[in-house]
Amino acid sequence: MDAEKSLLQQIRDREREFAIKVETAKRETEAEITAAHQQAETIITEATKRGKTAAEELLNKETIITGAEVDRIKKEAADKAEAVRKNGEMHLQSAVAMITGYVINR
């Protein structure tokens, strides 16, 4: 019976060893999962920062381009307005003469 107890004790000892190994593997796996989550968070945070920086750079670039286009359109409109004003001034006397002639002859 001593041999049987000894064998039973050996089995219990092996079970304890395996339980310790399983628990160790479980803790190591949980630590690896936690580290992977932290690494993923770091990657997401960094990607978000880079994305925001790229978006701000693009916005600034496009704002400058748009501002230049607005300035060009304003100058073009001012030039056209000046040309129309000068054309009107050139024809002002003949227009006044035509209107005056029309009024006098009626």
Biotite code that builds the C-alpha atoms (Angstrom):
import biotite.structure as struc

atoms = struc.array([
    struc.Atom([0.000, 0.000, 0.000], chain_id="A", res_id=1, res_name="MET", atom_name="CA", element="C"),
    struc.Atom([2.995, 2.268, 0.548], chain_id="A", res_id=2, res_name="ASP", atom_name="CA", element="C"),
    struc.Atom([3.891, 1.932, -3.106], chain_id="A", res_id=3, res_name="ALA", atom_name="CA", element="C"),
    struc.Atom([0.348, 2.934, -4.059], chain_id="A", res_id=4, res_name="GLU", atom_name="CA", element="C"),
    struc.Atom([0.432, 5.991, -1.831], chain_id="A", res_id=5, res_name="LYS", atom_name="CA", element="C"),
    struc.Atom([3.757, 6.839, -3.206], chain_id="A", res_id=6, res_name="SER", atom_name="CA", element="C"),
    struc.Atom([2.401, 6.494, -6.743], chain_id="A", res_id=7, res_name="LEU", atom_name="CA", element="C"),
    struc.Atom([-0.668, 8.539, -5.801], chain_id="A", res_id=8, res_name="LEU", atom_name="CA", element="C"),
    struc.Atom([1.584, 11.136, -4.210], chain_id="A", res_id=9, res_name="GLN", atom_name="CA", element="C"),
    struc.Atom([3.692, 11.215, -7.378], chain_id="A", res_id=10, res_name="GLN", atom_name="CA", element="C"),
    struc.Atom([0.567, 11.839, -9.460], chain_id="A", res_id=11, res_name="ILE", atom_name="CA", element="C"),
    struc.Atom([-0.524, 14.654, -7.134], chain_id="A", res_id=12, res_name="ARG", atom_name="CA", element="C"),
    struc.Atom([2.959, 16.181, -7.298], chain_id="A", res_id=13, res_name="ASP", atom_name="CA", element="C"),
    struc.Atom([2.854, 16.058, -11.109], chain_id="A", res_id=14, res_name="ARG", atom_name="CA", element="C"),
    struc.Atom([-0.613, 17.624, -11.083], chain_id="A", res_id=15, res_name="GLU", atom_name="CA", element="C"),
    struc.Atom([0.718, 20.470, -8.911], chain_id="A", res_id=16, res_name="ARG", atom_name="CA", element="C"),
    struc.Atom([3.675, 20.946, -11.276], chain_id="A", res_id=17, res_name="GLU", atom_name="CA", element="C"),
    struc.Atom([1.349, 21.121, -14.257], chain_id="A", res_id=18, res_name="PHE", atom_name="CA", element="C"),
    struc.Atom([-0.993, 23.484, -12.424], chain_id="A", res_id=19, res_name="ALA", atom_name="CA", element="C"),
    struc.Atom([1.962, 25.781, -11.693], chain_id="A", res_id=20, res_name="ILE", atom_name="CA", element="C"),
    struc.Atom([3.094, 25.587, -15.339], chain_id="A", res_id=21, res_name="LYS", atom_name="CA", element="C"),
    struc.Atom([-0.445, 26.332, -16.547], chain_id="A", res_id=22, res_name="VAL", atom_name="CA", element="C"),
    struc.Atom([-0.755, 29.283, -14.176], chain_id="A", res_id=23, res_name="GLU", atom_name="CA", element="C"),
    struc.Atom([2.653, 30.620, -15.249], chain_id="A", res_id=24, res_name="THR", atom_name="CA", element="C"),
    struc.Atom([1.722, 30.277, -18.919], chain_id="A", res_id=25, res_name="ALA", atom_name="CA", element="C"),
    struc.Atom([-1.605, 32.019, -18.226], chain_id="A", res_id=26, res_name="LYS", atom_name="CA", element="C"),
    struc.Atom([0.135, 34.980, -16.503], chain_id="A", res_id=27, res_name="ARG", atom_name="CA", element="C"),
    struc.Atom([2.725, 35.244, -19.295], chain_id="A", res_id=28, res_name="GLU", atom_name="CA", element="C"),
    struc.Atom([-0.007, 35.165, -21.930], chain_id="A", res_id=29, res_name="THR", atom_name="CA", element="C"),
    struc.Atom([-2.021, 37.829, -20.117], chain_id="A", res_id=30, res_name="GLU", atom_name="CA", element="C"),
    struc.Atom([1.115, 39.988, -19.842], chain_id="A", res_id=31, res_name="ALA", atom_name="CA", element="C"),
    struc.Atom([1.786, 39.576, -23.579], chain_id="A", res_id=32, res_name="GLU", atom_name="CA", element="C"),
    struc.Atom([-1.831, 40.481, -24.378], chain_id="A", res_id=33, res_name="ILE", atom_name="CA", element="C"),
    struc.Atom([-1.611, 43.575, -22.159], chain_id="A", res_id=34, res_name="THR", atom_name="CA", element="C"),
    struc.Atom([1.662, 44.594, -23.834], chain_id="A", res_id=35, res_name="ALA", atom_name="CA", element="C"),
    struc.Atom([0.102, 44.074, -27.271], chain_id="A", res_id=36, res_name="ALA", atom_name="CA", element="C"),
    struc.Atom([-2.882, 46.265, -26.300], chain_id="A", res_id=37, res_name="HIS", atom_name="CA", element="C"),
    struc.Atom([-0.525, 48.982, -25.067], chain_id="A", res_id=38, res_name="GLN", atom_name="CA", element="C"),
    struc.Atom([1.526, 48.765, -28.249], chain_id="A", res_id=39, res_name="GLN", atom_name="CA", element="C"),
    struc.Atom([-1.635, 48.992, -30.352], chain_id="A", res_id=40, res_name="ALA", atom_name="CA", element="C"),
    struc.Atom([-2.751, 52.069, -28.388], chain_id="A", res_id=41, res_name="GLU", atom_name="CA", element="C"),
    struc.Atom([0.656, 53.666, -28.931], chain_id="A", res_id=42, res_name="THR", atom_name="CA", element="C"),
    struc.Atom([0.492, 52.946, -32.672], chain_id="A", res_id=43, res_name="ILE", atom_name="CA", element="C"),
    struc.Atom([-3.044, 54.344, -32.918], chain_id="A", res_id=44, res_name="ILE", atom_name="CA", element="C"),
    struc.Atom([-2.096, 57.464, -30.954], chain_id="A", res_id=45, res_name="THR", atom_name="CA", element="C"),
    struc.Atom([0.966, 58.074, -33.123], chain_id="A", res_id=46, res_name="GLU", atom_name="CA", element="C"),
    struc.Atom([-0.990, 57.494, -36.328], chain_id="A", res_id=47, res_name="ALA", atom_name="CA", element="C"),
    struc.Atom([-3.668, 59.911, -35.146], chain_id="A", res_id=48, res_name="THR", atom_name="CA", element="C"),
    struc.Atom([-1.052, 62.566, -34.396], chain_id="A", res_id=49, res_name="LYS", atom_name="CA", element="C"),
    struc.Atom([0.570, 62.082, -37.807], chain_id="A", res_id=50, res_name="ARG", atom_name="CA", element="C"),
    struc.Atom([-2.823, 62.222, -39.496], chain_id="A", res_id=51, res_name="GLY", atom_name="CA", element="C"),
    struc.Atom([-3.728, 65.472, -37.748], chain_id="A", res_id=52, res_name="LYS", atom_name="CA", element="C"),
    struc.Atom([-0.350, 66.990, -38.629], chain_id="A", res_id=53, res_name="THR", atom_name="CA", element="C"),
    struc.Atom([-0.729, 65.973, -42.277], chain_id="A", res_id=54, res_name="ALA", atom_name="CA", element="C"),
    struc.Atom([-4.269, 67.357, -42.374], chain_id="A", res_id=55, res_name="ALA", atom_name="CA", element="C"),
    struc.Atom([-3.138, 70.671, -40.864], chain_id="A", res_id=56, res_name="GLU", atom_name="CA", element="C"),
    struc.Atom([-0.274, 70.936, -43.368], chain_id="A", res_id=57, res_name="GLU", atom_name="CA", element="C"),
    struc.Atom([-2.643, 70.231, -46.250], chain_id="A", res_id=58, res_name="LEU", atom_name="CA", element="C"),
    struc.Atom([-5.153, 72.765, -44.912], chain_id="A", res_id=59, res_name="LEU", atom_name="CA", element="C"),
    struc.Atom([-2.448, 75.433, -44.599], chain_id="A", res_id=60, res_name="ASN", atom_name="CA", element="C"),
    struc.Atom([-1.158, 74.719, -48.105], chain_id="A", res_id=61, res_name="LYS", atom_name="CA", element="C"),
    struc.Atom([-4.634, 74.835, -49.637], chain_id="A", res_id=62, res_name="GLU", atom_name="CA", element="C"),
    struc.Atom([-5.487, 77.998, -47.674], chain_id="A", res_id=63, res_name="THR", atom_name="CA", element="C"),
    struc.Atom([-2.436, 79.720, -49.160], chain_id="A", res_id=64, res_name="ILE", atom_name="CA", element="C"),
    struc.Atom([-3.313, 78.528, -52.666], chain_id="A", res_id=65, res_name="ILE", atom_name="CA", element="C"),
    struc.Atom([-6.951, 79.586, -52.246], chain_id="A", res_id=66, res_name="THR", atom_name="CA", element="C"),
    struc.Atom([-5.922, 82.975, -50.846], chain_id="A", res_id=67, res_name="GLY", atom_name="CA", element="C"),
    struc.Atom([-3.676, 83.561, -53.854], chain_id="A", res_id=68, res_name="ALA", atom_name="CA", element="C"),
    struc.Atom([-6.511, 82.611, -56.207], chain_id="A", res_id=69, res_name="GLU", atom_name="CA", element="C"),
    struc.Atom([-8.903, 84.965, -54.378], chain_id="A", res_id=70, res_name="VAL", atom_name="CA", element="C"),
    struc.Atom([-6.345, 87.800, -54.669], chain_id="A", res_id=71, res_name="ASP", atom_name="CA", element="C"),
    struc.Atom([-5.924, 87.071, -58.393], chain_id="A", res_id=72, res_name="ARG", atom_name="CA", element="C"),
    struc.Atom([-9.701, 87.095, -58.965], chain_id="A", res_id=73, res_name="ILE", atom_name="CA", element="C"),
    struc.Atom([-10.076, 90.364, -57.009], chain_id="A", res_id=74, res_name="LYS", atom_name="CA", element="C"),
    struc.Atom([-7.317, 92.004, -59.034], chain_id="A", res_id=75, res_name="LYS", atom_name="CA", element="C"),
    struc.Atom([-8.858, 90.735, -62.273], chain_id="A", res_id=76, res_name="GLU", atom_name="CA", element="C"),
    struc.Atom([-12.256, 92.129, -61.225], chain_id="A", res_id=77, res_name="ALA", atom_name="CA", element="C"),
    struc.Atom([-10.700, 95.473, -60.235], chain_id="A", res_id=78, res_name="ALA", atom_name="CA", element="C"),
    struc.Atom([-8.894, 95.633, -63.582], chain_id="A", res_id=79, res_name="ASP", atom_name="CA", element="C"),
    struc.Atom([-12.125, 94.912, -65.461], chain_id="A", res_id=80, res_name="LYS", atom_name="CA", element="C"),
    struc.Atom([-14.003, 97.513, -63.398], chain_id="A", res_id=81, res_name="ALA", atom_name="CA", element="C"),
    struc.Atom([-11.275, 100.069, -64.159], chain_id="A", res_id=82, res_name="GLU", atom_name="CA", element="C"),
    struc.Atom([-11.457, 99.234, -67.883], chain_id="A", res_id=83, res_name="ALA", atom_name="CA", element="C"),
    struc.Atom([-15.256, 99.657, -67.857], chain_id="A", res_id=84, res_name="VAL", atom_name="CA", element="C"),
    struc.Atom([-14.932, 102.952, -65.953], chain_id="A", res_id=85, res_name="ARG", atom_name="CA", element="C"),
    struc.Atom([-12.382, 104.287, -68.450], chain_id="A", res_id=86, res_name="LYS", atom_name="CA", element="C"),
    struc.Atom([-14.525, 103.138, -71.370], chain_id="A", res_id=87, res_name="ASN", atom_name="CA", element="C"),
    struc.Atom([-17.523, 104.908, -69.824], chain_id="A", res_id=88, res_name="GLY", atom_name="CA", element="C"),
    struc.Atom([-15.521, 108.092, -69.315], chain_id="A", res_id=89, res_name="GLU", atom_name="CA", element="C"),
    struc.Atom([-14.355, 107.962, -72.943], chain_id="A", res_id=90, res_name="MET", atom_name="CA", element="C"),
    struc.Atom([-17.931, 107.823, -74.172], chain_id="A", res_id=91, res_name="HIS", atom_name="CA", element="C"),
    struc.Atom([-19.413, 110.177, -71.574], chain_id="A", res_id=92, res_name="LEU", atom_name="CA", element="C"),
    struc.Atom([-19.264, 113.310, -73.727], chain_id="A", res_id=93, res_name="GLN", atom_name="CA", element="C"),
    struc.Atom([-20.786, 111.624, -76.751], chain_id="A", res_id=94, res_name="SER", atom_name="CA", element="C"),
    struc.Atom([-23.524, 110.130, -74.557], chain_id="A", res_id=95, res_name="ALA", atom_name="CA", element="C"),
    struc.Atom([-24.271, 113.540, -73.012], chain_id="A", res_id=96, res_name="VAL", atom_name="CA", element="C"),
    struc.Atom([-24.357, 115.110, -76.470], chain_id="A", res_id=97, res_name="ALA", atom_name="CA", element="C"),
    struc.Atom([-26.729, 112.428, -77.773], chain_id="A", res_id=98, res_name="MET", atom_name="CA", element="C"),
    struc.Atom([-29.061, 112.801, -74.781], chain_id="A", res_id=99, res_name="ILE", atom_name="CA", element="C"),
    struc.Atom([-28.962, 116.586, -74.918], chain_id="A", res_id=100, res_name="THR", atom_name="CA", element="C"),
    struc.Atom([-29.663, 116.500, -78.671], chain_id="A", res_id=101, res_name="GLY", atom_name="CA", element="C"),
    struc.Atom([-32.543, 114.158, -78.193], chain_id="A", res_id=102, res_name="TYR", atom_name="CA", element="C"),
    struc.Atom([-34.070, 116.309, -75.437], chain_id="A", res_id=103, res_name="VAL", atom_name="CA", element="C"),
    struc.Atom([-33.593, 119.570, -77.388], chain_id="A", res_id=104, res_name="ILE", atom_name="CA", element="C"),
    struc.Atom([-34.991, 118.152, -80.619], chain_id="A", res_id=105, res_name="ASN", atom_name="CA", element="C"),
    struc.Atom([-38.115, 116.849, -79.045], chain_id="A", res_id=106, res_name="ARG", atom_name="CA", element="C"),
])
